[in-house]
Amino acid sequence: ARTHPGRDRPLRRGRSRAPAEPISWGDLRPARSCAWEESGETIVLLRPRFGSGRIGRKLQAVFRPRPYRVRLDDLGSFIWRQVDGATSVEVIADRLGSRFGDRVAPVEERLVAFLSSLLRAGFISLPPR
């Protein structure tokens, strides 16, 4: 492997990223950050077609597209109703476990996986630490 001139470490191709620090979810209070509606017992998340940036808002004003609709199942809908910016993830996990029992075991892992996917998609936000 080639090395930097005058250094012992190898050259890196592309961008090097710092390793992502794992999130400690227990005390966090996630908040909703997108439009949504109830459809019977389930929740439907509404996501703008062109994004929510400046250009996306202008395109939406011109073309008026219908938003993407993401339907949540009964577990996702239950969790969504709990995500209000005031309830901690730990409390949500307790409520989820008492409501659905063994169906959601292991509760914490499944809840964190679901919240992580909502966070990556921009449907929820986390308060600053």
C-alpha positions, -999 to +999 in steps of 0.1 A: +000+000+000+012+035-008+017+059+021+016+096+025+049+113+019+068+115+052+041+095+071+036+059+080-001+057+074-015+045+041-033+067+016-070+066+018-093+066-012-124+088-010-137+105+021-130+091+055-158+093+080-156+094+117-173+064+132-209+072+141-214+075+178-242+052+189-273+069+202-284+062+237-322+062+231-335+056+267-340+092+278-346+108+244-379+122+235-385+120+198-409+144+181-428+141+149-415+162+120-439+155+091-475+157+083-497+127+090-533+116+091-554+088+106-570+063+084-592+042+106-569+026+132-537+032+112-515+062+107-505+075+072-474+096+071-473+123+043-440+131+027-436+159+002-427+146-033-399+171-039-385+174-004-389+202+021-359+223+010-363+257-008-363+242-043-386+215-032-411+239-018-410+260-051-416+229-072-445+218-050-461+253-053-458+251-091-468+214-097-489+208-066-481+170-065-498+147-040-474+137-012-460+102-008-482+082+016-465+058+040-489+036+058-479+022+092-491-011+106-508-014+140-474-014+159-460+015+139-493+035+144-492+028+182-456+040+184-463+071+162-491+081+186-466+080+215-439+100+197-450+135+209-418+152+219-426+147+256-426+109+261-393+092+265-383+061+245-381+042+277-417+049+285-428+041+249-410+008+252-429+000+284-462+009+269-455-011+238-445-042+258-476-040+280-499-035+250-485-061+226-467-085+249-446-113+233-455-101+198-429-073+200-402-092+219-374-079+222-392-046+227-362-022+230-344-036+199-375-034+177-385+000+190-350+014+184-348-001+149-382+015+140-373+049+154-339+048+137-356+042+103-381+070+110-352+093+119-332+084+088-363+091+066-369+125+083-402+116+098-391+123+134-365+145+150-345+142+182-340+170+206-305+185+208-284+170+236 
